[in-house]
Amino acid sequence: MSSVPVIKAALLGAGTVGGGVCQILEWQKDEMPRKLGTSVELKKILVRDKTRKREGIDSSLLTDDWKEILEDPEIQIVIEVMGGIEPARTYILEALRAGKNVVTANKDLLAEYGQELLDTAEEEKRDLMFEAAVAGGIPIIRPLKQCLAANHISEVMGIVNGTTNYILTRMTADHMEFSDALALATELGYAEADPTADIEGYDAARKVAILASIAFNSRVTFPDVYTEGITKITAADIRYAAELDMVIKLLGAARNTEDGIEVGVYPMLIPSTHPLATVNDAFNAVFVHGDAVDDAMFLGRGAGKLPTGSAVVGDVFEIARNIQAGCTGKISCTCYKNLPVKPAEEMRNRYFLRLSVDDRPGVLAGIASVFGNNNVSISQVIQKNVSDGTAELVVITDQVVERHFRDALLVIKEMSMVKEIPSVLRVYG
């Protein structure tokens, strides 16, 4: 093949994902001319300390001066994998205003400042792509924006955090308690030294904000997402879920309802027959329901050097094609609607409630009466006798407005016959 033009790119960050991007670009070096009609080469890599050697990265490309990249007219694509809000936000905005296209994997930044970044890209007629920001190597952003654009999406939900999914898998398969499963996840490198963002649901909430914004064509930000983590899940909850032919997963769930968007992240019981129920260990999956396509699910590795690098380089390749065709900026922000996001107390869900109560007649009737007085309908009850005059009661409700359920719960907690409420979980459906 005759010589092809070369597009120069710069990489911001040379950590785990940055190393993966370098490796994949090297693997694809001979393929690019035929795939793209051009070739992409890294010209600069921005790092904090350019004297430190990095395995697999050409040290001659390293710089600690952002202006070397910003002011270089040859560099047409900036790849941001440094993470965090600043200076990433400033660098991306400056790159777009300098006429450069941007690829980012930064979910934190997009979940809070996505509108600003996308509006700037649109003004400058440049591409801003972020496939790697949600679910690592799984293609979901571009499918929602392009492949499924002929649909009205009514639901998008998924397992979008591998750490918590690994923990819950071990609790289910190996009958572990949460603390033991977390220790194992940390030992194996699935959990960070500080796992708070994962186990409290914040990481998943940022990803779901991005997914909901794209799926429903209306802006959803991280603060809009009601969030609960998995730290209170016990082996007893897992056992009861199995008895009900369900499993517990930390789900990011967003629904586009007639009166607004419902969006949250929380542990949820889902039927063992649901496709998400079989997604185990560190795998991620996103489930989408559209009016034309019906149900679709995307499954794969949600994190890691090469899976995330795959998504980043895929975006780089798409931008390279657009540069060649002279059509950068053709798909910018798709949030052209302004739908309300419902407060948590107005969302509708089914609930799983586990209680320790006095083992005597009339207890269930009393609890059922409180639920009935608060517009909560009971779907299923499991009662088991426990020692010392205490029984364990599990109640599954029908779908209910959250504030009605909370009102009922406040009353039930004060009932003399109720000793403890160890678990309150949502149920899919």
Secondary structure, 3 states (H helix, E strand, C coil): CCCCCEEEEEEECCCHHHHHHHHHHHHCCCCHHHHHCCEEEEEEEECCCCCCCCCCCCHHHEECCHHHHHCCCCEEEEEECCCCCCCHHHHHHHHHHCCCEEEECCHHHHHHHHHHHHHHHHHHCCCEECHHHCCCCCCCHHHHHHHCCCCCEEEEEEECCHHHHHHHHHHHHCCCCHHHHHHHHHHCCCCCCCCHHHHCCHHHHHHHHHHHHHHHCECCCHHHCEECCCCCCCHHHHHHHHHCCEEEEEEEEEEEECCEEEEEEEEEEEECCCHHHHCCCCEEEEEEEECCCEEEEEEEECCCHHHHHHHHHHHHHHHHHHHHHCCCCCCCCCCCECCCECCHHHCEEEEEEEEEEECCCCHHHHHHHHHHHCCCCEEEEEEEECCCCEEEEEEEECCEEHHHHHHHHHHHHCCCCEEEEEEEEEECC
